[in-house]
């Protein structure tokens, strides 16, 4: 019966990324997803600060809990600005969108 006992697997995410970033294809894919994951982190942090559940946000916006779950998970579709604005309002935030000039590559 000991083989059925929960045994968590140790995982150091920073170490995993350090090793994985050596692979150029992995690095390019990971960096391409950066903005998407930044948005997800912002959504989750804002909802956490508000103290609201996904269900509470959904009720305030007039949608389903599963729609909020999909929004916060970064599912296949990209949310509209209108949806992001509703979400921000529901969790007591304002939506701010910026275009930031790309950094010039360093010359060696």
TIRO-2110 file (N, C-alpha, C; in Angstrom, 1 decimal):
// TIRO-2110
0.8, -1.2, 0.0, N, 1, A
0.0, 0.0, 0.0, CA, 1, A
0.9, 1.3, 0.0, C, 1, A
2.1, 1.2, 0.4, N, 2, A
3.0, 2.3, 0.4, CA, 2, A
3.2, 2.9, -1.0, C, 2, A
3.0, 2.1, -2.1, N, 3, A
3.2, 2.6, -3.4, CA, 3, A
2.0, 3.5, -3.9, C, 3, A
0.9, 3.5, -3.1, N, 4, A
-0.2, 4.3, -3.4, CA, 4, A
-0.2, 5.6, -2.6, C, 4, A
0.8, 5.8, -1.7, N, 5, A
0.9, 7.0, -0.9, CA, 5, A
1.4, 8.1, -1.8, C, 5, A
0.9, 9.3, -1.5, N, 6, A
1.3, 10.5, -2.3, CA, 6, A
2.7, 10.8, -2.0, C, 6, A
3.5, 10.9, -3.0, N, 7, A
4.9, 11.3, -2.9, CA, 7, A
5.2, 12.4, -3.9, C, 7, A
5.2, 13.6, -3.4, N, 8, A
5.4, 14.8, -4.3, CA, 8, A
6.8, 14.7, -5.0, C, 8, A
6.9, 15.1, -6.2, N, 9, A
8.1, 15.2, -6.9, CA, 9, A
8.7, 16.6, -6.8, C, 9, A
9.9, 16.6, -6.3, N, 10, A
10.6, 17.9, -6.1, CA, 10, A
10.8, 18.6, -7.5, C, 10, A
10.6, 19.9, -7.6, N, 11, A
10.8, 20.6, -8.8, CA, 11, A
11.3, 22.0, -8.5, C, 11, A
12.4, 22.3, -9.1, N, 12, A
13.0, 23.7, -9.0, CA, 12, A
12.8, 24.3, -10.3, C, 12, A
11.8, 25.2, -10.4, N, 13, A
11.4, 25.8, -11.7, CA, 13, A
12.5, 26.7, -12.3, C, 13, A
13.2, 27.4, -11.5, N, 14, A
14.3, 28.3, -12.0, CA, 14, A
15.4, 27.4, -12.6, C, 14, A
15.7, 26.4, -11.9, N, 15, A
16.8, 25.5, -12.4, CA, 15, A
16.4, 24.8, -13.7, C, 15, A
15.1, 24.4, -13.8, N, 16, A
14.6, 23.8, -15.0, CA, 16, A
14.7, 24.8, -16.1, C, 16, A
14.3, 26.1, -15.9, N, 17, A
14.3, 27.1, -17.0, CA, 17, A
15.8, 27.3, -17.4, C, 17, A
16.7, 27.4, -16.4, N, 18, A
18.1, 27.7, -16.7, CA, 18, A
18.6, 26.6, -17.7, C, 18, A
18.3, 25.4, -17.4, N, 19, A
18.8, 24.3, -18.3, CA, 19, A
18.1, 24.3, -19.6, C, 19, A
16.8, 24.5, -19.6, N, 20, A
16.0, 24.4, -20.8, CA, 20, A
16.3, 25.6, -21.8, C, 20, A
16.7, 26.7, -21.2, N, 21, A
16.9, 27.9, -22.1, CA, 21, A
18.2, 27.7, -23.0, C, 21, A
18.9, 26.7, -22.7, N, 22, A
20.1, 26.3, -23.6, CA, 22, A
19.6, 25.9, -25.0, C, 22, A
18.4, 25.3, -25.0, N, 23, A
17.9, 24.9, -26.3, CA, 23, A
17.2, 26.1, -26.9, C, 23, A
17.8, 26.5, -28.1, N, 24, A
17.3, 27.7, -28.8, CA, 24, A
15.8, 27.7, -29.2, C, 24, A
15.3, 26.5, -29.6, N, 25, A
13.9, 26.4, -29.9, CA, 25, A
13.0, 26.6, -28.7, C, 25, A
13.4, 26.0, -27.6, N, 26, A
12.7, 26.2, -26.3, CA, 26, A
12.7, 27.7, -25.9, C, 26, A
13.9, 28.3, -26.0, N, 27, A
14.0, 29.7, -25.5, CA, 27, A
13.1, 30.6, -26.4, C, 27, A
13.1, 30.4, -27.7, N, 28, A
12.3, 31.2, -28.6, CA, 28, A
10.8, 31.1, -28.3, C, 28, A
10.4, 29.8, -28.1, N, 29, A
9.0, 29.6, -27.8, CA, 29, A
8.6, 30.1, -26.4, C, 29, A
9.5, 30.0, -25.4, N, 30, A
9.2, 30.5, -24.1, CA, 30, A
9.1, 32.0, -24.1, C, 30, A
10.0, 32.7, -24.8, N, 31, A
10.0, 34.1, -24.9, CA, 31, A
8.8, 34.6, -25.7, C, 31, A
8.4, 33.9, -26.7, N, 32, A
7.2, 34.3, -27.4, CA, 32, A
5.9, 34.3, -26.6, C, 32, A
5.9, 33.4, -25.6, N, 33, A
4.7, 33.3, -24.7, CA, 33, A
4.8, 34.3, -23.5, C, 33, A
5.9, 35.0, -23.4, N, 34, A
6.1, 35.9, -22.2, CA, 34, A
4.9, 36.9, -22.0, C, 34, A
4.5, 37.6, -23.0, N, 35, A
3.4, 38.6, -22.8, CA, 35, A
2.1, 37.9, -22.4, C, 35, A
1.8, 36.7, -22.9, N, 36, A
0.6, 36.0, -22.6, CA, 36, A
0.6, 35.6, -21.1, C, 36, A
1.7, 35.1, -20.6, N, 37, A
1.8, 34.7, -19.2, CA, 37, A
1.9, 35.9, -18.3, C, 37, A
2.4, 37.0, -18.8, N, 38, A
2.4, 38.3, -18.0, CA, 38, A
1.0, 38.7, -17.7, C, 38, A
0.2, 38.6, -18.8, N, 39, A
-1.2, 39.0, -18.6, CA, 39, A
-1.9, 38.1, -17.6, C, 39, A
-1.7, 36.8, -17.7, N, 40, A
-2.3, 35.9, -16.8, CA, 40, A
-1.9, 36.2, -15.4, C, 40, A
-0.6, 36.5, -15.1, N, 41, A
-0.2, 36.8, -13.8, CA, 41, A
-0.9, 38.1, -13.3, C, 41, A
-1.0, 39.0, -14.1, N, 42, A
-1.7, 40.3, -13.8, CA, 42, A
-3.2, 40.0, -13.4, C, 42, A
-3.9, 39.2, -14.2, N, 43, A
-5.3, 38.9, -13.9, CA, 43, A
-5.4, 38.2, -12.5, C, 43, A
-4.6, 37.2, -12.3, N, 44, A
-4.6, 36.4, -11.1, CA, 44, A
-4.3, 37.3, -9.9, C, 44, A
-3.3, 38.1, -10.0, N, 45, A
-2.9, 39.0, -8.9, CA, 45, A
-4.0, 40.0, -8.6, C, 45, A
-4.6, 40.6, -9.6, N, 46, A
-5.7, 41.6, -9.4, CA, 46, A
-6.8, 40.9, -8.7, C, 46, A
-7.2, 39.7, -9.1, N, 47, A
-8.4, 39.0, -8.5, CA, 47, A
-8.0, 38.7, -7.0, C, 47, A
-6.8, 38.2, -6.8, N, 48, A
-6.4, 37.9, -5.4, CA, 48, A
-6.4, 39.1, -4.5, C, 48, A
-5.9, 40.2, -5.0, N, 49, A
-6.0, 41.5, -4.2, CA, 49, A
-7.4, 41.9, -3.9, C, 49, A
-8.3, 41.6, -4.8, N, 50, A
-9.7, 42.0, -4.6, CA, 50, A
-10.4, 41.1, -3.6, C, 50, A
-9.8, 39.9, -3.4, N, 51, A
-10.4, 38.9, -2.5, CA, 51, A
-11.6, 38.2, -3.1, C, 51, A
-11.8, 38.3, -4.4, N, 52, A
-12.9, 37.7, -5.1, CA, 52, A
-12.6, 36.3, -5.6, C, 52, A
-13.6, 35.5, -5.7, N, 53, A
-13.5, 34.2, -6.4, CA, 53, A
-13.8, 34.4, -7.9, C, 53, A
-13.5, 33.4, -8.6, N, 54, A
-13.8, 33.4, -10.1, CA, 54, A
-15.3, 33.5, -10.2, C, 54, A
-16.1, 32.9, -9.4, N, 55, A
-17.5, 32.9, -9.5, CA, 55, A
-18.0, 34.3, -9.2, C, 55, A
-17.4, 35.0, -8.2, N, 56, A
-17.9, 36.4, -7.9, CA, 56, A
-17.6, 37.3, -9.0, C, 56, A
-16.4, 37.2, -9.7, N, 57, A
-16.1, 38.0, -10.8, CA, 57, A
-17.0, 37.7, -12.0, C, 57, A
-17.3, 36.5, -12.2, N, 58, A
-18.2, 36.1, -13.3, CA, 58, A
-19.6, 36.7, -13.0, C, 58, A
-20.1, 36.7, -11.8, N, 59, A
-21.4, 37.3, -11.5, CA, 59, A
-21.4, 38.8, -11.8, C, 59, A
-20.4, 39.4, -11.4, N, 60, A
-20.3, 40.9, -11.5, CA, 60, A
-20.2, 41.3, -13.0, C, 60, A
-19.5, 40.5, -13.8, N, 61, A
-19.4, 40.7, -15.2, CA, 61, A
-20.6, 40.3, -16.0, C, 61, A
-21.3, 39.2, -15.5, N, 62, A
-22.4, 38.7, -16.2, CA, 62, A
-22.0, 37.6, -17.2, C, 62, A
-21.1, 36.7, -16.7, N, 63, A
-20.6, 35.6, -17.5, CA, 63, A
-20.6, 34.4, -16.6, C, 63, A
-20.0, 33.3, -17.0, N, 64, A
-19.9, 32.1, -16.3, CA, 64, A
-18.5, 32.0, -15.6, C, 64, A
-18.5, 31.2, -14.5, N, 65, A
-17.2, 30.9, -13.8, CA, 65, A
-16.2, 30.2, -14.8, C, 65, A
-16.7, 29.4, -15.7, N, 66, A
-15.8, 28.7, -16.6, CA, 66, A
-15.2, 29.7, -17.6, C, 66, A
-15.9, 30.7, -17.9, N, 67, A
-15.4, 31.7, -18.8, CA, 67, A
-14.2, 32.5, -18.2, C, 67, A
-14.4, 32.8, -16.9, N, 68, A
-13.3, 33.4, -16.1, CA, 68, A
-12.1, 32.5, -16.0, C, 68, A
-12.4, 31.2, -15.7, N, 69, A
-11.3, 30.2, -15.6, CA, 69, A
-10.6, 30.2, -16.9, C, 69, A
-11.2, 30.2, -18.1, N, 70, A
-10.6, 30.2, -19.4, CA, 70, A
-9.7, 31.4, -19.6, C, 70, A
-10.3, 32.6, -19.2, N, 71, A
-9.6, 33.8, -19.3, CA, 71, A
-8.3, 33.8, -18.5, C, 71, A
-8.4, 33.3, -17.3, N, 72, A
-7.2, 33.3, -16.4, CA, 72, A
-6.2, 32.2, -16.7, C, 72, A
-6.6, 31.2, -17.5, N, 73, A
-5.7, 30.2, -17.9, CA, 73, A
-5.0, 30.4, -19.2, C, 73, A
-5.4, 31.4, -19.9, N, 74, A
-4.7, 31.7, -21.2, CA, 74, A
-5.1, 30.7, -22.2, C, 74, A
-6.3, 30.4, -22.3, N, 75, A
-6.8, 29.4, -23.2, CA, 75, A
-6.5, 29.9, -24.7, C, 75, A
-7.0, 29.1, -25.6, N, 76, A
-6.7, 29.3, -27.0, CA, 76, A
-7.0, 30.7, -27.6, C, 76, A
-8.1, 31.3, -27.1, N, 77, A
-8.5, 32.6, -27.7, CA, 77, A
-7.9, 33.8, -26.9, C, 77, A
-7.7, 34.9, -27.6, N, 78, A
-7.2, 36.1, -27.0, CA, 78, A
-8.4, 37.0, -26.5, C, 78, A
-8.4, 37.4, -25.3, N, 79, A
-9.5, 38.2, -24.8, CA, 79, A
-9.6, 39.6, -25.5, C, 79, A
-10.7, 40.1, -25.7, N, 80, A
-10.9, 41.4, -26.2, CA, 80, A
-10.6, 42.5, -25.2, C, 80, A
-10.3, 43.7, -25.7, N, 81, A
-10.1, 44.8, -24.7, CA, 81, A
-11.3, 45.0, -23.9, C, 81, A
-12.5, 44.9, -24.5, N, 82, A
-13.7, 45.1, -23.7, CA, 82, A
-13.8, 44.1, -22.6, C, 82, A
-13.5, 42.8, -22.8, N, 83, A
-13.5, 41.8, -21.8, CA, 83, A
-12.5, 42.1, -20.7, C, 83, A
-11.3, 42.5, -21.1, N, 84, A
-10.3, 42.9, -20.1, CA, 84, A
-10.7, 44.1, -19.3, C, 84, A
-11.4, 45.0, -19.9, N, 85, A
-11.9, 46.2, -19.2, CA, 85, A
-13.0, 45.8, -18.2, C, 85, A
-13.9, 44.9, -18.6, N, 86, A
-14.9, 44.4, -17.6, CA, 86, A
-14.3, 43.7, -16.5, C, 86, A
-13.3, 42.8, -16.7, N, 87, A
-12.6, 42.1, -15.7, CA, 87, A
-12.0, 43.0, -14.7, C, 87, A
-11.2, 44.0, -15.3, N, 88, A
-10.5, 45.0, -14.4, CA, 88, A
-11.5, 45.7, -13.5, C, 88, A
-12.6, 46.2, -14.1, N, 89, A
-13.6, 46.9, -13.3, CA, 89, A
-14.2, 46.0, -12.2, C, 89, A
-14.4, 44.7, -12.6, N, 90, A
-15.0, 43.8, -11.6, CA, 90, A
-14.1, 43.6, -10.4, C, 90, A
-12.8, 43.6, -10.6, N, 91, A
-11.8, 43.4, -9.5, CA, 91, A
-11.3, 44.7, -8.9, C, 91, A
-11.9, 45.8, -9.3, N, 92, A
-11.6, 47.1, -8.7, CA, 92, A
-10.3, 47.7, -9.3, C, 92, A
-10.0, 47.5, -10.5, N, 93, A
-8.8, 48.0, -11.2, CA, 93, A
-9.2, 48.8, -12.5, C, 93, A
-8.3, 49.5, -13.0, N, 94, A
-8.4, 50.1, -14.3, CA, 94, A
-7.5, 49.4, -15.2, C, 94, A
-7.9, 49.3, -16.5, N, 95, A
-7.1, 48.6, -17.5, CA, 95, A
-6.2, 49.6, -18.1, C, 95, A
-4.9, 49.3, -18.2, N, 96, A
-3.9, 50.2, -18.8, CA, 96, A
-3.1, 49.4, -19.8, C, 96, A
-3.1, 49.9, -21.0, N, 97, A
-2.3, 49.2, -22.1, CA, 97, A
-1.2, 50.1, -22.6, C, 97, A
0.0, 49.6, -22.7, N, 98, A
1.1, 50.4, -23.1, CA, 98, A
1.8, 49.8, -24.3, C, 98, A
2.3, 50.6, -25.1, N, 99, A
3.3, 50.1, -26.1, CA, 99, A
4.6, 50.7, -25.8, C, 99, A
5.6, 49.8, -25.6, N, 100, A
6.9, 50.2, -25.1, CA, 100, A
7.9, 49.9, -26.2, C, 100, A
8.7, 50.9, -26.5, N, 101, A
9.7, 50.8, -27.5, CA, 101, A
10.7, 49.6, -27.1, C, 101, A
11.0, 48.8, -28.2, N, 102, A
11.8, 47.7, -28.0, CA, 102, A
13.2, 48.2, -27.7, C, 102, A
13.9, 47.4, -26.9, N, 103, A
15.3, 47.7, -26.5, CA, 103, A
16.2, 47.4, -27.7, C, 103, A
17.1, 48.3, -28.0, N, 104, A
18.1, 48.1, -29.1, CA, 104, A
19.0, 46.9, -28.7, C, 104, A
19.3, 46.0, -29.6, N, 105, A
20.2, 45.0, -29.3, CA, 105, A
21.6, 45.5, -29.0, C, 105, A
22.2, 45.0, -28.0, N, 106, A
23.6, 45.4, -27.6, CA, 106, A
24.6, 45.1, -28.7, C, 106, A
25.4, 46.0, -29.0, N, 107, A
26.5, 45.7, -30.0, CA, 107, A
27.7, 45.3, -29.3, C, 107, A
28.3, 44.3, -29.8, N, 108, A
29.5, 43.7, -29.1, CA, 108, A
30.7, 44.1, -29.9, C, 108, A
END
